[in-house]
């Protein structure tokens, strides 16, 4: 009986520890361009920015996510896009992936007047992908822009995006985002 009690306590303790770590939404500073990573990739976070891990995703911000954020997402190809339900695949060309992702973005609640400002081929860790910049308005009337890099590698879709208000923050932090993209490496 004591054996099963110890096993149960150890199992429960391990489960709580693991669940607590997986559900962590704590922000921490990216001291001196730290190397941060999640399952399957790593990158250099900008000095002075805050970092949060959420499962396989990473969010970076300097002044708060509503003012600017860099979001790194890894999604399995077996999962549909959240709003459109479209499945990405390895057989899709980069521009087809970009169109599917932008169409999915158009379905986001509170986003209106989505306009593609640029769409071009790009490399993400030497993998063929795309780079897009879109402008849009939030429900509260604030104009924002998002720059997105994306690619499919093996059985996953990788996306790095930078979103900020059109005024000041987008142009001010776009170069920082590009340096994060350059540092991005798939393991």
N, C-alpha and C positions, 0 to 999 in steps of 0.2 A: 504494500500500500504506500509506504514512504517513497519508493522508487517512482511510482506514477505521479505522486504529488510533486516531487522534484522535477520530473519531466514536464508536467503541466506548468509549473511556475517558470521554468526555463523557456518553454515554448511561448508562453504568454509574454514574458519579459522581452524576448527576442522580437516577437511580433510587434509589440508596442514601440520598441526602439526603431525597427525598420519602418513602420508606418509613420512614426514621428519624423524620421529623416526624409521619407518620400513626400510628405505633405508640407515640408518646411517652406515657408514663404518669407523668410527673413532676408532683409537686405544687408549686405556687407560691403565695405569700401574696397575698391580695386587698387590697393596700394601699389604705386610704382609700376603700372602696366603689368598686372599679374596675369599669369596664364590660367585661364579658367576653361573648364570643359564639362561636358555632359557625356552621356552614353554615345560614343561614336564620333565625337568631334572635339576640337579645342580651338581657342582663339586668345588673342591678347586684348584684355579689357583696357579702355582708355584710363589714364591716370586721373584720379579725382572723381570718377564715376562710381555709382553704386551698382551692385550686382545682385540678382536674385535667381536662384535655380528653381524651376518648377518642372519636376519629372525630367524629361529629356530636353526641356527648353531653358533658355537663358534670357533674362531681361536686363538691360543696362539703361541707366538714366543718370543725368547729372543734376538736374533741377526738378525732377518729378516727371512721372510718365505722361502727364497731360501736356507738358512743355516740350519734351523730347524723349524718345525711347528707341532703343535698338533691340529688336526681338529676333532671337535665333530659334528656329523651329525645325524639328525633325519629325517627319510623319511617315509611317509605313504606307506603302502603296496599296495595301489591302484596306486602308481606311479611306472612306469618301471625304471629299472636301466638305467642310462644316455646313455651308449654306446651300450650295448647288447640288450636293450629293454626287458630283462627278468623281470618278476614280482616275487618278493619274497612272501612267504606265511607262515602262522602259522603252516602249516602241514609239512614244510621242516625241516629236521634234521640240526643241526648246521654245519656239514661238507658240506652239500648240499648248504647251504647259503654261506659258505666261498668259495666254488668252483664257484658259480655264481658271487660273488663279485670280485674274482680274475680274472675270465674270462672277466668281465666288465672292470676291470682295464687294462687288456691287450689291450683293444680297445682304450685307451686314446691316443690322438695325441701326438707325440713326445716321446713316451715311447717304448723302445725296449728291447729285451733279458730278459723278465720277468722270473725269476726263483723262485720257492717256496722253501724257506730255512727251514721253519717249519710250521706245521699246526696241531693244537691240540685243544681238548675241553677246554673251559675256562668259568668262571663265570663272568658276568658283573652285578654288584649289585644283586648277588645271582640268576641270571637268566642264564639258560644254553645257552651258545654261543660258540664262537670259538676265538682262537688267531692264527694269521698267521704272518709270517715274509717273505717278498719278497724282492729280489734284482732286480735291473733293471738299464738300462742306459737311460739317456736323449738324445735328438737329438744332444746336444752339446758335448756328450761323457762323461759327468759326471756320475759316478756310485753312485746310491742312494739305500737306504734301506727304507722300510716302515714296521712298526709293526702295526697290526690292531686287534682290538677286535670288535666283532659284535654280536648282538642278536636281536631276534624278541620278542617284548612284546606287547600284545594286537594287535592293528592295525598299529604298527609302527616298523620300523627297526632302531636300534641305532648302531652307529659306532663311535669308537674312534680310530684315527690313528695318528701315529707319523712318519714323513718323514724327512730324513736328508742325506747329503752326507756320503758315506761309511767312508771316511777319517775323523777322529776326531769327528764330531758332533753326528753321530749315537750312537756310543758307549758311548760318553761323556754324552748324555742327555737321554739315554734309561731308566735309573733309575728314572729320573724325570717324564717321561711319565708313568711309572708303578705306581708312587704315585698318579698321576692324575686319572688313571684307578681305583685305590683303593678308591678314594674319590667320584667317580661317583655314583650318586643316581638318580633313576627314581622316579618322584613324583607320 
